[in-house]
Amino acid sequence: MRSHLLNDTTAEQYRRSVTEGVERVAARIATTDRPFTGVTVDALSPRIDGIDLDRPLHDTAAVLDELEDVYLRDAVYFHHPRYLAHLNCPVVIPAVLGEAVLSAVNSSLDTWDQSAGGTLIERKLIDWTTARIGLGPAADGVFTSGGTQSNLQALLLAREEAKPGRAGREAGGSLADLRIFASEVSHFSVKKSAKLLGLGPDAVVSIPVDHDKRMQTVALARELERCAKDGLVPMAVVATGGTTDFGSIDPLPEIAGLCEQYGVWMHVDAAYGCGLLASLKYRHRIDGIERADSVTVDYHKSFFQPVSSSAVLVRDAATLRHATYHAEYLNPRRMVQERIPNQVDKSLQTTRRFDALKLWMTLRVMGADGIGELFDEVCDLAAEGWKLLAADPRFDVVVEPSLSTLVFRHIPAAVTDPAEIDRANLYARKALFASGDAVVAGTKVAGRHYLKFTLLNPETTTADIAAVLDLIAGHAEQYLGDSLDRAS
Ligand SMILES: *Cc1c(COP(=O)(O)O)cnc(C)c1O
């Protein structure tokens, strides 16, 4: 069994084995003609259930054959131009190469003595990102597992800074007095974080959005005023720099002004919109982000990186101390005096992947402009898609995109019952998924079912968008036809 350990005697086997796996994936990617096969849970489950994990095959090729059957053939492929559903991107090859390197070397970024250069590479990428944002000379941050964790950590820091009894705050209050302000279309991780942070059930104050799905700052000002009047503590405003559903960007400069006025921590959740930091054409759309106290970025959304690759950035490195604990077995306090950089001092995780390497390889091979160009392309594609939808009487489209998302629904000519229109759209999404011809997402707008394209693939064309719209209309009409048959 020792022959399976990667070491000096097995380097050749490692090369062969990984190459064999890469060949399979490459062959699969070269020949997938649909984003999905449409396989059902019922069809796939028995294949996986039928495998006895206590009876290994002892043969890599045989295991790869089996993997074709249980995973590779029926996976959902984000590189396909008709995958238009969630915030998943096709990945850039330098990052995939980075992934292969980081898992083989297997550095852990918690301490210097488990990573050495890895720690410095991560730090340099954090500095690169804070400079792109414009957070100033005292900024810092750390890589995380995703936007959810970044938001949690940012809100942890905000909570510690805002706790009753801290500088300038009245003592004697409780965590239940803390309030977070976020728009009604902010990410659900804000609410999850509030719960994990021990805040009360009313902690997250939902601020209405305008017609373009951007936070209404007049309403935010009103709620901040009310919070003060009620003797509660404003802990953080979460501005979203690209909402998950609409890609809408909250008015960051106005929000920053209010945060300064009321002395509130400003967090910008740019999990999606961070791609603008590399954009050549649309960087200005996220102006104001430089005034944040903390920022979430998901490189695995708009920097074309494999999952996971994400970071939380802060204006003031000192605030990261709220996540610092020392353990004799890992990062004893004396190491701080010895100036040994232990990233665990800044992280909610302990053992942690060297995800930063993927971004490093990407920037070194392609450069930031290369990434920005790709993101600009999908933003332009969304603008074209919006024109198609706005001109097509079969569809109703919600907002003109600020990033790369389109939310719309099919409006059948002969139907006026809103519930029936909902069902037709739900049916169209399901039928499309079952066919595997395309994958689209869905959401609700004002209580009604809508469909969503999240465009993150520069290979997708307006012709793809037009073709998928035709497929959707076809499925919806089919449903309505069948529904008429059922009624008569
Ligand atoms: C995706 C997303 C998140 C969550 O990020 P994960 O990487 O999925 O954990 C948070 N906020 C916004 C706005 C997002 O779009």
The ligand as an ORCA input file, in Angstrom:
! r2SCAN-3c Opt
* xyz 0 1
  C     -22.128     33.780     -3.927
  C     -22.327     34.898     -3.000
  C     -21.988     34.766     -1.654
  C     -21.560     33.453     -1.059
  O     -20.332     33.057     -1.557
  P     -19.902     31.501     -1.523
  O     -18.562     31.543     -2.144
  O     -20.927     30.765     -2.319
  O     -19.881     31.079     -0.105
  C     -22.111     35.876     -0.846
  N     -22.570     37.035     -1.342
  C     -22.925     37.192     -2.632
  C     -23.423     38.517     -3.110
  C     -22.818     36.119     -3.506
  O     -23.203     36.260     -4.780
*
